[in-house]
């Protein structure tokens, strides 16, 4: 699995822990502030060829730009699954609900898009 999070020290790490807790093997955690240029993130995702992607981050009611930027990064990378070339790579979207439909429009043609609600525990 590859994890894409808005902020490395927050959403990317949290998403990575959630994925690991569910038994995933996390190949890399990509975030907008990870020190890599956009083209480097695209190349890395393309090279990894993950079996699934988790896109996380942003807060409901917050900016929609960052989750959509991550969706665009994933679209540009267009990773091909290692098994079943005709299958669509699953993407779990656990980010700002206000960007959900736009992210679905960006990704659903090439990816199997599934959105889940994010919840904040207080």
Backbone torsions as a table, in degrees:
resi	resn	phi	psi	omega
1	UNK	NA	145.8	169.4
2	UNK	-113.1	139.9	-179.7
3	UNK	-110.7	133.0	175.3
4	UNK	-119.5	120.1	-179.0
5	UNK	-129.7	151.0	-178.4
6	UNK	-63.9	-53.1	-178.2
7	UNK	-117.3	125.3	-175.2
8	UNK	-57.8	-45.8	-175.0
9	UNK	-78.9	-5.5	179.9
10	UNK	-120.6	-81.2	-172.6
11	UNK	-70.6	-38.9	-180.0
12	UNK	-65.2	-43.5	178.6
13	UNK	-66.1	-41.9	179.2
14	UNK	-64.4	-43.5	178.8
15	UNK	-65.1	-38.1	178.2
16	UNK	-64.2	-43.4	177.7
17	UNK	-62.8	-40.8	178.1
18	UNK	-63.1	-42.9	179.6
19	UNK	-64.6	-44.7	178.6
20	UNK	-62.9	-39.9	178.6
21	UNK	-64.4	-25.6	178.0
22	UNK	-89.1	0.5	176.6
23	UNK	96.4	8.5	180.0
24	UNK	-76.4	155.0	169.0
25	UNK	-100.6	110.5	-177.5
26	UNK	-87.4	116.2	-177.6
27	UNK	-79.9	-34.4	178.7
28	UNK	-166.2	153.7	172.7
29	UNK	-117.2	118.5	-177.8
30	UNK	-105.8	135.0	175.5
31	UNK	-140.4	162.2	-178.2
32	UNK	-66.9	-20.2	-179.0
33	UNK	-113.6	29.0	-175.7
34	UNK	-84.4	5.2	178.0
35	UNK	86.3	-4.0	178.1
36	UNK	-95.2	148.9	172.3
37	UNK	-71.6	158.6	-178.5
38	UNK	-56.0	-42.9	-179.3
39	UNK	-67.0	-28.5	177.2
40	UNK	-70.4	-38.3	176.7
41	UNK	-64.5	-42.6	179.0
42	UNK	-60.7	-49.0	-179.9
43	UNK	-59.9	-42.7	-178.5
44	UNK	-62.1	-47.8	179.7
45	UNK	-62.5	-43.4	179.9
46	UNK	-61.1	-42.3	-178.7
47	UNK	-67.7	-37.1	-176.0
48	UNK	-68.2	-33.4	-177.5
49	UNK	51.5	61.5	-178.2
50	UNK	-69.7	162.7	176.5
51	UNK	-89.2	-16.8	-178.4
52	UNK	-160.5	153.3	177.0
53	UNK	-127.9	143.2	175.8
54	UNK	-118.8	118.5	179.5
55	UNK	-107.8	118.7	-174.3
56	UNK	-134.8	155.1	171.6
57	UNK	128.0	169.7	-175.0
58	UNK	80.4	162.5	178.4
59	UNK	-118.5	144.7	176.8
60	UNK	-56.5	129.4	-177.6
61	UNK	91.1	-10.9	179.3
62	UNK	-88.7	-166.5	-178.8
63	UNK	-63.3	142.2	177.1
64	UNK	-95.5	-10.9	-175.3
65	UNK	-60.6	-43.3	-174.1
66	UNK	-68.5	-48.5	175.7
67	UNK	-61.0	-35.1	179.2
68	UNK	-70.1	-33.5	175.2
69	UNK	-63.4	-39.7	176.8
70	UNK	-66.3	-39.2	177.4
71	UNK	-62.1	-41.8	177.7
72	UNK	-64.4	-38.2	177.2
73	UNK	-59.9	-46.4	179.8
74	UNK	-64.4	-41.0	178.6
75	UNK	-62.6	-44.0	179.1
76	UNK	-64.7	-36.8	179.2
77	UNK	-67.7	-36.8	179.6
78	UNK	43.0	56.4	-177.8
79	UNK	-64.3	139.3	178.0
80	UNK	-97.0	128.3	178.4
81	UNK	-61.6	147.0	-179.2
82	UNK	-69.0	-27.5	-178.1
83	UNK	-122.5	137.4	175.9
84	UNK	71.0	70.7	-176.7
85	UNK	-56.5	-22.1	-179.1
86	UNK	-87.4	-8.2	-179.3
87	UNK	-82.6	151.1	174.4
88	UNK	-87.5	136.6	178.1
89	UNK	-67.7	127.7	178.2
90	UNK	-71.6	135.6	174.7
91	UNK	-124.2	122.8	174.7
92	UNK	-98.1	120.7	-178.4
93	UNK	-101.5	111.5	179.1
94	UNK	-126.9	63.1	-174.9
95	UNK	-135.5	-171.3	-178.4
96	UNK	-44.4	120.0	-177.8
97	UNK	-65.1	-23.1	-180.0
98	UNK	-71.6	-17.3	177.9
99	UNK	-102.4	-2.0	-172.7
100	UNK	-57.0	-51.1	-175.5
101	UNK	-68.5	-36.5	176.2
102	UNK	-66.1	-40.4	177.1
103	UNK	-63.9	-39.9	177.6
104	UNK	-60.9	-43.3	178.7
105	UNK	-62.7	-38.9	-179.8
106	UNK	-67.1	-41.6	-168.3
107	UNK	-101.9	-25.0	-166.7
108	UNK	-66.8	-21.2	178.8
109	UNK	-70.0	-36.6	-176.8
110	UNK	-105.0	-16.2	-174.2
111	UNK	-127.1	155.9	172.5
112	UNK	-86.1	100.0	-171.0
113	UNK	-90.8	124.6	175.0
114	UNK	-130.0	123.9	179.4
115	UNK	-102.4	140.6	175.1
116	UNK	-127.2	149.6	177.3
117	UNK	-75.6	140.7	174.0
118	UNK	-92.7	146.7	-179.8
119	UNK	-130.1	144.6	178.4
120	UNK	-109.8	124.7	177.1
121	UNK	-92.4	134.9	-179.3
122	UNK	-116.6	NA	NA
